[in-house]
Amino acid sequence: MKIGDRIRVKQSVIVYHHPEHRGQPFDIKGLEGEIVAIIHEWQGRPVSANLPVQVKFSKKFKAHFRDNEVELVE
């Protein structure tokens, strides 16, 4: 996976910050978005982020994922 790839959430992931369901549990399984960042370093130092893949789904909604929670869309 790399920045700019289209992905789909393949596992059940509950978020509480979705703009249309703020503060309520919302499952985003099946949503498609674009990878905007893969976190490997911070301020020039290597880091081991728990959720390194940042995905943008819409103008107002971004989320972070593990590699095994998303799959590439052909």
BAVO-457094 format. One record per atom (N, C-alpha, C, O): x, y, z; residue number from 1; residue in three letters; atom name. Coordinates in steps of 0.1 Angstrom, whole numbers, plus 5000, padded with zeros to 4 digits. Layout:
% BAVO-457094
lumse X=X Y=Y Z=Z pos=NUM code=ALA site=CA
...
% end
This chain:
% BAVO-457094
lumse X=5008 Y=4988 Z=5000 pos=1 code=MET site=N
lumse X=5000 Y=5000 Z=5000 pos=1 code=MET site=CA
lumse X=5009 Y=5012 Z=5000 pos=1 code=MET site=C
lumse X=5020 Y=5013 Z=5006 pos=1 code=MET site=O
lumse X=5004 Y=5023 Z=4993 pos=2 code=LYS site=N
lumse X=5011 Y=5035 Z=4993 pos=2 code=LYS site=CA
lumse X=5001 Y=5047 Z=4993 pos=2 code=LYS site=C
lumse X=4989 Y=5045 Z=4991 pos=2 code=LYS site=O
lumse X=5006 Y=5059 Z=4995 pos=3 code=ILE site=N
lumse X=4998 Y=5071 Z=4995 pos=3 code=ILE site=CA
lumse X=4991 Y=5072 Z=4981 pos=3 code=ILE site=C
lumse X=4997 Y=5071 Z=4971 pos=3 code=ILE site=O
lumse X=4978 Y=5075 Z=4982 pos=4 code=GLY site=N
lumse X=4970 Y=5077 Z=4969 pos=4 code=GLY site=CA
lumse X=4962 Y=5065 Z=4965 pos=4 code=GLY site=C
lumse X=4953 Y=5066 Z=4957 pos=4 code=GLY site=O
lumse X=4965 Y=5053 Z=4971 pos=5 code=ASP site=N
lumse X=4958 Y=5041 Z=4968 pos=5 code=ASP site=CA
lumse X=4944 Y=5042 Z=4973 pos=5 code=ASP site=C
lumse X=4941 Y=5047 Z=4984 pos=5 code=ASP site=O
lumse X=4934 Y=5036 Z=4966 pos=6 code=ARG site=N
lumse X=4920 Y=5034 Z=4971 pos=6 code=ARG site=CA
lumse X=4919 Y=5022 Z=4979 pos=6 code=ARG site=C
lumse X=4924 Y=5011 Z=4975 pos=6 code=ARG site=O
lumse X=4913 Y=5023 Z=4991 pos=7 code=ILE site=N
lumse X=4911 Y=5011 Z=4999 pos=7 code=ILE site=CA
lumse X=4897 Y=5010 Z=5004 pos=7 code=ILE site=C
lumse X=4889 Y=5018 Z=5002 pos=7 code=ILE site=O
lumse X=4894 Y=4998 Z=5009 pos=8 code=ARG site=N
lumse X=4881 Y=4995 Z=5015 pos=8 code=ARG site=CA
lumse X=4884 Y=4989 Z=5029 pos=8 code=ARG site=C
lumse X=4893 Y=4981 Z=5031 pos=8 code=ARG site=O
lumse X=4875 Y=4993 Z=5039 pos=9 code=VAL site=N
lumse X=4876 Y=4987 Z=5052 pos=9 code=VAL site=CA
lumse X=4871 Y=4973 Z=5052 pos=9 code=VAL site=C
lumse X=4859 Y=4971 Z=5049 pos=9 code=VAL site=O
lumse X=4879 Y=4963 Z=5055 pos=10 code=LYS site=N
lumse X=4875 Y=4949 Z=5053 pos=10 code=LYS site=CA
lumse X=4870 Y=4943 Z=5066 pos=10 code=LYS site=C
lumse X=4864 Y=4932 Z=5066 pos=10 code=LYS site=O
lumse X=4874 Y=4949 Z=5078 pos=11 code=GLN site=N
lumse X=4869 Y=4944 Z=5091 pos=11 code=GLN site=CA
lumse X=4860 Y=4953 Z=5097 pos=11 code=GLN site=C
lumse X=4859 Y=4965 Z=5093 pos=11 code=GLN site=O
lumse X=4852 Y=4948 Z=5107 pos=12 code=SER site=N
lumse X=4843 Y=4957 Z=5114 pos=12 code=SER site=CA
lumse X=4852 Y=4966 Z=5123 pos=12 code=SER site=C
lumse X=4859 Y=4962 Z=5132 pos=12 code=SER site=O
lumse X=4850 Y=4979 Z=5121 pos=13 code=VAL site=N
lumse X=4857 Y=4989 Z=5129 pos=13 code=VAL site=CA
lumse X=4847 Y=4999 Z=5134 pos=13 code=VAL site=C
lumse X=4840 Y=5006 Z=5126 pos=13 code=VAL site=O
lumse X=4846 Y=5001 Z=5147 pos=14 code=ILE site=N
lumse X=4836 Y=5010 Z=5153 pos=14 code=ILE site=CA
lumse X=4843 Y=5023 Z=5156 pos=14 code=ILE site=C
lumse X=4854 Y=5023 Z=5162 pos=14 code=ILE site=O
lumse X=4837 Y=5034 Z=5151 pos=15 code=VAL site=N
lumse X=4843 Y=5047 Z=5154 pos=15 code=VAL site=CA
lumse X=4832 Y=5056 Z=5160 pos=15 code=VAL site=C
lumse X=4820 Y=5053 Z=5159 pos=15 code=VAL site=O
lumse X=4836 Y=5066 Z=5167 pos=16 code=TYR site=N
lumse X=4827 Y=5075 Z=5174 pos=16 code=TYR site=CA
lumse X=4828 Y=5089 Z=5169 pos=16 code=TYR site=C
lumse X=4822 Y=5098 Z=5174 pos=16 code=TYR site=O
lumse X=4836 Y=5091 Z=5158 pos=17 code=HIS site=N
lumse X=4839 Y=5105 Z=5153 pos=17 code=HIS site=CA
lumse X=4834 Y=5107 Z=5139 pos=17 code=HIS site=C
lumse X=4838 Y=5117 Z=5133 pos=17 code=HIS site=O
lumse X=4825 Y=5098 Z=5134 pos=18 code=HIS site=N
lumse X=4820 Y=5100 Z=5121 pos=18 code=HIS site=CA
lumse X=4810 Y=5112 Z=5121 pos=18 code=HIS site=C
lumse X=4802 Y=5113 Z=5130 pos=18 code=HIS site=O
lumse X=4811 Y=5121 Z=5111 pos=19 code=PRO site=N
lumse X=4804 Y=5134 Z=5112 pos=19 code=PRO site=CA
lumse X=4789 Y=5132 Z=5112 pos=19 code=PRO site=C
lumse X=4782 Y=5141 Z=5119 pos=19 code=PRO site=O
lumse X=4783 Y=5122 Z=5106 pos=20 code=GLU site=N
lumse X=4769 Y=5120 Z=5107 pos=20 code=GLU site=CA
lumse X=4764 Y=5113 Z=5119 pos=20 code=GLU site=C
lumse X=4752 Y=5112 Z=5122 pos=20 code=GLU site=O
lumse X=4773 Y=5107 Z=5127 pos=21 code=HIS site=N
lumse X=4769 Y=5099 Z=5138 pos=21 code=HIS site=CA
lumse X=4778 Y=5102 Z=5150 pos=21 code=HIS site=C
lumse X=4782 Y=5093 Z=5158 pos=21 code=HIS site=O
lumse X=4781 Y=5115 Z=5152 pos=22 code=ARG site=N
lumse X=4791 Y=5119 Z=5162 pos=22 code=ARG site=CA
lumse X=4786 Y=5115 Z=5176 pos=22 code=ARG site=C
lumse X=4775 Y=5117 Z=5180 pos=22 code=ARG site=O
lumse X=4796 Y=5109 Z=5183 pos=23 code=GLY site=N
lumse X=4793 Y=5105 Z=5197 pos=23 code=GLY site=CA
lumse X=4786 Y=5091 Z=5198 pos=23 code=GLY site=C
lumse X=4784 Y=5087 Z=5209 pos=23 code=GLY site=O
lumse X=4782 Y=5085 Z=5187 pos=24 code=GLN site=N
lumse X=4775 Y=5073 Z=5187 pos=24 code=GLN site=CA
lumse X=4784 Y=5062 Z=5180 pos=24 code=GLN site=C
lumse X=4792 Y=5066 Z=5171 pos=24 code=GLN site=O
lumse X=4783 Y=5050 Z=5184 pos=25 code=PRO site=N
lumse X=4791 Y=5039 Z=5177 pos=25 code=PRO site=CA
lumse X=4786 Y=5037 Z=5163 pos=25 code=PRO site=C
lumse X=4774 Y=5036 Z=5161 pos=25 code=PRO site=O
lumse X=4795 Y=5037 Z=5154 pos=26 code=PHE site=N
lumse X=4792 Y=5036 Z=5140 pos=26 code=PHE site=CA
lumse X=4802 Y=5026 Z=5133 pos=26 code=PHE site=C
lumse X=4814 Y=5029 Z=5134 pos=26 code=PHE site=O
lumse X=4797 Y=5016 Z=5127 pos=27 code=ASP site=N
lumse X=4806 Y=5006 Z=5120 pos=27 code=ASP site=CA
lumse X=4809 Y=5010 Z=5106 pos=27 code=ASP site=C
lumse X=4800 Y=5013 Z=5098 pos=27 code=ASP site=O
lumse X=4822 Y=5012 Z=5103 pos=28 code=ILE site=N
lumse X=4826 Y=5017 Z=5089 pos=28 code=ILE site=CA
lumse X=4830 Y=5006 Z=5080 pos=28 code=ILE site=C
lumse X=4837 Y=5008 Z=5070 pos=28 code=ILE site=O
lumse X=4827 Y=4993 Z=5083 pos=29 code=LYS site=N
lumse X=4831 Y=4982 Z=5075 pos=29 code=LYS site=CA
lumse X=4825 Y=4984 Z=5061 pos=29 code=LYS site=C
lumse X=4813 Y=4987 Z=5060 pos=29 code=LYS site=O
lumse X=4833 Y=4983 Z=5050 pos=30 code=GLY site=N
lumse X=4828 Y=4985 Z=5037 pos=30 code=GLY site=CA
lumse X=4830 Y=4998 Z=5031 pos=30 code=GLY site=C
lumse X=4829 Y=5000 Z=5019 pos=30 code=GLY site=O
lumse X=4833 Y=5009 Z=5039 pos=31 code=LEU site=N
lumse X=4835 Y=5022 Z=5034 pos=31 code=LEU site=CA
lumse X=4848 Y=5022 Z=5025 pos=31 code=LEU site=C
lumse X=4858 Y=5015 Z=5028 pos=31 code=LEU site=O
lumse X=4848 Y=5030 Z=5015 pos=32 code=GLU site=N
lumse X=4860 Y=5032 Z=5006 pos=32 code=GLU site=CA
lumse X=4866 Y=5046 Z=5008 pos=32 code=GLU site=C
lumse X=4858 Y=5056 Z=5009 pos=32 code=GLU site=O
lumse X=4879 Y=5047 Z=5007 pos=33 code=GLY site=N
lumse X=4886 Y=5060 Z=5008 pos=33 code=GLY site=CA
lumse X=4899 Y=5059 Z=5002 pos=33 code=GLY site=C
lumse X=4903 Y=5050 Z=4995 pos=33 code=GLY site=O
lumse X=4907 Y=5070 Z=5004 pos=34 code=GLU site=N
lumse X=4920 Y=5071 Z=4998 pos=34 code=GLU site=CA
lumse X=4931 Y=5073 Z=5009 pos=34 code=GLU site=C
lumse X=4929 Y=5080 Z=5019 pos=34 code=GLU site=O
lumse X=4942 Y=5065 Z=5008 pos=35 code=ILE site=N
lumse X=4953 Y=5067 Z=5018 pos=35 code=ILE site=CA
lumse X=4959 Y=5080 Z=5016 pos=35 code=ILE site=C
lumse X=4964 Y=5084 Z=5005 pos=35 code=ILE site=O
lumse X=4960 Y=5088 Z=5027 pos=36 code=VAL site=N
lumse X=4966 Y=5101 Z=5026 pos=36 code=VAL site=CA
lumse X=4980 Y=5101 Z=5034 pos=36 code=VAL site=C
lumse X=4988 Y=5110 Z=5032 pos=36 code=VAL site=O
lumse X=4982 Y=5092 Z=5043 pos=37 code=ALA site=N
lumse X=4995 Y=5091 Z=5050 pos=37 code=ALA site=CA
lumse X=4997 Y=5077 Z=5055 pos=37 code=ALA site=C
lumse X=4988 Y=5070 Z=5059 pos=37 code=ALA site=O
lumse X=5010 Y=5073 Z=5056 pos=38 code=ILE site=N
lumse X=5014 Y=5061 Z=5063 pos=38 code=ILE site=CA
lumse X=5025 Y=5066 Z=5073 pos=38 code=ILE site=C
lumse X=5036 Y=5070 Z=5068 pos=38 code=ILE site=O
lumse X=5022 Y=5065 Z=5085 pos=39 code=ILE site=N
lumse X=5031 Y=5070 Z=5096 pos=39 code=ILE site=CA
lumse X=5042 Y=5061 Z=5099 pos=39 code=ILE site=C
lumse X=5040 Y=5050 Z=5105 pos=39 code=ILE site=O
lumse X=5054 Y=5065 Z=5096 pos=40 code=HIS site=N
lumse X=5066 Y=5057 Z=5100 pos=40 code=HIS site=CA
lumse X=5076 Y=5065 Z=5107 pos=40 code=HIS site=C
lumse X=5085 Y=5060 Z=5114 pos=40 code=HIS site=O
lumse X=5075 Y=5079 Z=5107 pos=41 code=GLU site=N
lumse X=5084 Y=5087 Z=5114 pos=41 code=GLU site=CA
lumse X=5076 Y=5100 Z=5118 pos=41 code=GLU site=C
lumse X=5066 Y=5104 Z=5112 pos=41 code=GLU site=O
lumse X=5081 Y=5106 Z=5129 pos=42 code=TRP site=N
lumse X=5076 Y=5118 Z=5134 pos=42 code=TRP site=CA
lumse X=5087 Y=5128 Z=5138 pos=42 code=TRP site=C
lumse X=5096 Y=5124 Z=5146 pos=42 code=TRP site=O
lumse X=5087 Y=5139 Z=5132 pos=43 code=GLN site=N
lumse X=5098 Y=5149 Z=5134 pos=43 code=GLN site=CA
lumse X=5112 Y=5143 Z=5131 pos=43 code=GLN site=C
lumse X=5121 Y=5146 Z=5138 pos=43 code=GLN site=O
lumse X=5112 Y=5135 Z=5121 pos=44 code=GLY site=N
lumse X=5125 Y=5129 Z=5116 pos=44 code=GLY site=CA
lumse X=5130 Y=5117 Z=5124 pos=44 code=GLY site=C
lumse X=5140 Y=5111 Z=5121 pos=44 code=GLY site=O
lumse X=5122 Y=5113 Z=5134 pos=45 code=ARG site=N
lumse X=5126 Y=5101 Z=5141 pos=45 code=ARG site=CA
lumse X=5116 Y=5089 Z=5138 pos=45 code=ARG site=C
lumse X=5104 Y=5092 Z=5137 pos=45 code=ARG site=O
lumse X=5121 Y=5077 Z=5137 pos=46 code=PRO site=N
lumse X=5112 Y=5066 Z=5135 pos=46 code=PRO site=CA
lumse X=5103 Y=5063 Z=5146 pos=46 code=PRO site=C
lumse X=5107 Y=5064 Z=5158 pos=46 code=PRO site=O
lumse X=5090 Y=5060 Z=5143 pos=47 code=VAL site=N
lumse X=5081 Y=5056 Z=5154 pos=47 code=VAL site=CA
lumse X=5074 Y=5043 Z=5150 pos=47 code=VAL site=C
lumse X=5074 Y=5039 Z=5138 pos=47 code=VAL site=O
lumse X=5068 Y=5037 Z=5159 pos=48 code=SER site=N
lumse X=5060 Y=5025 Z=5157 pos=48 code=SER site=CA
lumse X=5046 Y=5028 Z=5160 pos=48 code=SER site=C
lumse X=5041 Y=5024 Z=5171 pos=48 code=SER site=O
lumse X=5039 Y=5034 Z=5151 pos=49 code=ALA site=N
lumse X=5025 Y=5038 Z=5153 pos=49 code=ALA site=CA
lumse X=5016 Y=5025 Z=5154 pos=49 code=ALA site=C
lumse X=5018 Y=5016 Z=5146 pos=49 code=ALA site=O
lumse X=5006 Y=5026 Z=5163 pos=50 code=ASN site=N
lumse X=4997 Y=5014 Z=5164 pos=50 code=ASN site=CA
lumse X=4987 Y=5014 Z=5152 pos=50 code=ASN site=C
lumse X=4984 Y=5003 Z=5148 pos=50 code=ASN site=O
lumse X=4983 Y=5025 Z=5147 pos=51 code=LEU site=N
lumse X=4974 Y=5027 Z=5136 pos=51 code=LEU site=CA
lumse X=4981 Y=5035 Z=5125 pos=51 code=LEU site=C
lumse X=4978 Y=5047 Z=5124 pos=51 code=LEU site=O
lumse X=4990 Y=5030 Z=5117 pos=52 code=PRO site=N
lumse X=4998 Y=5038 Z=5108 pos=52 code=PRO site=CA
lumse X=4992 Y=5043 Z=5095 pos=52 code=PRO site=C
lumse X=4997 Y=5052 Z=5089 pos=52 code=PRO site=O
lumse X=4981 Y=5037 Z=5091 pos=53 code=VAL site=N
lumse X=4975 Y=5041 Z=5078 pos=53 code=VAL site=CA
lumse X=4964 Y=5051 Z=5080 pos=53 code=VAL site=C
lumse X=4954 Y=5047 Z=5086 pos=53 code=VAL site=O
lumse X=4966 Y=5063 Z=5075 pos=54 code=GLN site=N
lumse X=4956 Y=5073 Z=5076 pos=54 code=GLN site=CA
lumse X=4948 Y=5074 Z=5063 pos=54 code=GLN site=C
lumse X=4954 Y=5075 Z=5052 pos=54 code=GLN site=O
lumse X=4934 Y=5073 Z=5064 pos=55 code=VAL site=N
lumse X=4926 Y=5072 Z=5052 pos=55 code=VAL site=CA
lumse X=4916 Y=5084 Z=5053 pos=55 code=VAL site=C
lumse X=4910 Y=5086 Z=5063 pos=55 code=VAL site=O
lumse X=4914 Y=5090 Z=5041 pos=56 code=LYS site=N
lumse X=4904 Y=5101 Z=5040 pos=56 code=LYS site=CA
lumse X=4892 Y=5095 Z=5032 pos=56 code=LYS site=C
lumse X=4893 Y=5090 Z=5021 pos=56 code=LYS site=O
lumse X=4880 Y=5096 Z=5039 pos=57 code=PHE site=N
lumse X=4868 Y=5091 Z=5033 pos=57 code=PHE site=CA
lumse X=4860 Y=5102 Z=5026 pos=57 code=PHE site=C
lumse X=4854 Y=5100 Z=5016 pos=57 code=PHE site=O
lumse X=4860 Y=5114 Z=5033 pos=58 code=SER site=N
lumse X=4853 Y=5125 Z=5028 pos=58 code=SER site=CA
lumse X=4860 Y=5138 Z=5033 pos=58 code=SER site=C
lumse X=4870 Y=5137 Z=5039 pos=58 code=SER site=O
lumse X=4855 Y=5149 Z=5029 pos=59 code=LYS site=N
lumse X=4861 Y=5162 Z=5033 pos=59 code=LYS site=CA
lumse X=4862 Y=5163 Z=5048 pos=59 code=LYS site=C
lumse X=4871 Y=5169 Z=5054 pos=59 code=LYS site=O
lumse X=4852 Y=5157 Z=5055 pos=60 code=LYS site=N
lumse X=4851 Y=5159 Z=5070 pos=60 code=LYS site=CA
lumse X=4855 Y=5146 Z=5078 pos=60 code=LYS site=C
lumse X=4856 Y=5147 Z=5090 pos=60 code=LYS site=O
lumse X=4858 Y=5135 Z=5071 pos=61 code=PHE site=N
lumse X=4861 Y=5123 Z=5078 pos=61 code=PHE site=CA
lumse X=4873 Y=5116 Z=5074 pos=61 code=PHE site=C
lumse X=4875 Y=5112 Z=5063 pos=61 code=PHE site=O
lumse X=4883 Y=5115 Z=5084 pos=62 code=LYS site=N
lumse X=4895 Y=5107 Z=5082 pos=62 code=LYS site=CA
lumse X=4896 Y=5097 Z=5094 pos=62 code=LYS site=C
lumse X=4890 Y=5100 Z=5105 pos=62 code=LYS site=O
lumse X=4903 Y=5086 Z=5092 pos=63 code=ALA site=N
lumse X=4905 Y=5077 Z=5103 pos=63 code=ALA site=CA
lumse X=4918 Y=5070 Z=5101 pos=63 code=ALA site=C
lumse X=4924 Y=5069 Z=5090 pos=63 code=ALA site=O
lumse X=4924 Y=5064 Z=5112 pos=64 code=HIS site=N
lumse X=4936 Y=5056 Z=5111 pos=64 code=HIS site=CA
lumse X=4933 Y=5042 Z=5113 pos=64 code=HIS site=C
lumse X=4924 Y=5038 Z=5120 pos=64 code=HIS site=O
lumse X=4941 Y=5033 Z=5106 pos=65 code=PHE site=N
lumse X=4939 Y=5019 Z=5106 pos=65 code=PHE site=CA
lumse X=4952 Y=5011 Z=5107 pos=65 code=PHE site=C
lumse X=4963 Y=5016 Z=5105 pos=65 code=PHE site=O
lumse X=4950 Y=4998 Z=5111 pos=66 code=ARG site=N
lumse X=4962 Y=4989 Z=5110 pos=66 code=ARG site=CA
lumse X=4962 Y=4984 Z=5095 pos=66 code=ARG site=C
lumse X=4952 Y=4985 Z=5088 pos=66 code=ARG site=O
lumse X=4973 Y=4978 Z=5091 pos=67 code=ASP site=N
lumse X=4974 Y=4973 Z=5078 pos=67 code=ASP site=CA
lumse X=4964 Y=4962 Z=5075 pos=67 code=ASP site=C
lumse X=4959 Y=4961 Z=5063 pos=67 code=ASP site=O
lumse X=4961 Y=4954 Z=5085 pos=68 code=ASN site=N
lumse X=4952 Y=4942 Z=5082 pos=68 code=ASN site=CA
lumse X=4937 Y=4946 Z=5083 pos=68 code=ASN site=C
lumse X=4928 Y=4937 Z=5080 pos=68 code=ASN site=O
lumse X=4933 Y=4959 Z=5085 pos=69 code=GLU site=N
lumse X=4919 Y=4963 Z=5086 pos=69 code=GLU site=CA
lumse X=4915 Y=4968 Z=5072 pos=69 code=GLU site=C
lumse X=4903 Y=4970 Z=5071 pos=69 code=GLU site=O
lumse X=4924 Y=4970 Z=5063 pos=70 code=VAL site=N
lumse X=4920 Y=4976 Z=5050 pos=70 code=VAL site=CA
lumse X=4925 Y=4967 Z=5039 pos=70 code=VAL site=C
lumse X=4935 Y=4960 Z=5041 pos=70 code=VAL site=O
lumse X=4919 Y=4968 Z=5027 pos=71 code=GLU site=N
lumse X=4923 Y=4961 Z=5015 pos=71 code=GLU site=CA
lumse X=4923 Y=4971 Z=5003 pos=71 code=GLU site=C
lumse X=4915 Y=4980 Z=5003 pos=71 code=GLU site=O
lumse X=4931 Y=4968 Z=4993 pos=72 code=LEU site=N
lumse X=4931 Y=4976 Z=4981 pos=72 code=LEU site=CA
lumse X=4919 Y=4974 Z=4973 pos=72 code=LEU site=C
lumse X=4914 Y=4963 Z=4972 pos=72 code=LEU site=O
lumse X=4914 Y=4985 Z=4967 pos=73 code=VAL site=N
lumse X=4903 Y=4984 Z=4958 pos=73 code=VAL site=CA
lumse X=4908 Y=4984 Z=4943 pos=73 code=VAL site=C
lumse X=4916 Y=4992 Z=4940 pos=73 code=VAL site=O
lumse X=4905 Y=4974 Z=4936 pos=74 code=GLU site=N
lumse X=4909 Y=4973 Z=4922 pos=74 code=GLU site=CA
lumse X=4903 Y=4983 Z=4913 pos=74 code=GLU site=C
lumse X=4906 Y=4984 Z=4901 pos=74 code=GLU site=O
% end
